[in-house]
Amino acid sequence: QVHLVESGGGSVQAGGSLRLSCAASGSLGTRYCWTWFRQAPGKEREGVATFGSAGSVQNYADSVKGRFTISIDNAKNTLYLQMNSLEPEDTAMYYCAARGWYLGVCSGLPRHDYAYWGQGTQVTVSS
């Protein structure tokens, strides 16, 4: 069993930065997908950034490319999301999700295929 805990959310003004963390307890194996999702009020949950362990592949939603960076610290078993140049449209609850022991392609993996989810951390960007 894997347990995910997010932290680092908060309130910032537009143009500001935040770094989210997602600490995992338990093993995801050597091949896994680890993704940041977000959900704004009244909207569907969407994938923001994905890290695939096979080749350390990173994928981003078009809306965050060039502003957000996903990274991982294997020693700490922690996933990060560095968010720069934040916009009011980035306001949402941010969740990390993981799919362990997975040999497929992580990009585009549907959210229902993720077995483990964190509780979420709120990000609010004011104009």
N, C-alpha and C positions, 0 to 999 in steps of 0.2 A: 504494500500500500504506500502511495506517495501523497504527501501533504504539502500544499503550496500556500505560502503566506506572502502577500504583497505589502509593500510599504512605499512611502515617498510621495504620496499624493498631497495636494494642497491647493491653495488659491494663489494665483499670480496674475499680474497684468499682462496684457498682450505684448508679445516680444520677449517675454521672460523665458526662463528655463526651469525644468524639473527633471529629476532622475528617479525613476521608479525601480524598485527592486522586487524580485520574486525569489524567495528562498525555498528550496525543496528539501524535504526530509524523505529519505528513501531513495531507491535507485531507479533510474529510468533506462538502465542498460546502456549499451554503447551506441545504439542507433535510436534516435528519438527526434521528435519535433516539439518545439517549445515556442509558444506564440503569445503575443500580447493582443488581446481583443479590447474593444471599448463599446460601450452602449450609452447613448445619449437618451434623454427622456423622449418617449414616443417613437424611438427609432430602433431598428434591429441591431443586434450585436454584430459588429464587423471586425474582421481581422485587420490589425494595424501593422504588425511586424512579426516575422517568423524566423526562428533560427533552426536550421536542420543540421544535426550532428554530422551527417554524411557530407564531408567536404566543407563543413562549417558554412553552409549556404545561408545567406540572409535574403529575405524578401520583404518588400514594403508595399503598403497601399500607396496608390498614386498621390493621395492627399497629404501624405507625410514624408514622401521622398525628399531627401536633401535637408530635412529638419530633424528627423528622428533617427536614432542609431540604436540597434539592438546588439547586445553583447552578452557574453557569458564568462563567469569565473568558475571554472571546473573545480578548483580547489575548495571553493566555498559553496559549490552546488547552487549557485545563484544566477538568475537571469536579470539583466538590466534593460531599461529603456531610457536613453538619454533623449529628452525632448527639448529642442531649442526653437526659438522664434515661434513661440506658442501663439495660437490664434483663438478667439472666442469659440470658433467651430470645433476646437479640440476638447471643449468641455464635455466630460462624460465620466462614467465609472469605468475604470480600467481593470481588466482581469488578465491574469496569466493562466495559461492552460498548457497541459503537456500530454503527449502521447508517447509512451515508452515502447522499447523493443519493436520498433517499426522500421521496416526495410523499404518502404515506399518513398515517394516524393512528398515533401512536406508542403510545398507551395500549393495553395488551393485546397488543402485538406479541410473538409467541412467541420464545423464546430462540433457536430454531434459525434465525430470520430475522436475527439479528445476525451480521455478517460478521467483526467484530473484537472480540477479548477480551484483557483484561489477564491477568496471571499470578496475581492475587489478593493480598489482604493480610488477615492474620488479626486478628480482633477477639475478645477474650475478656473477658467481664464476670463478675466474681465477686460472690457475694451477701454 
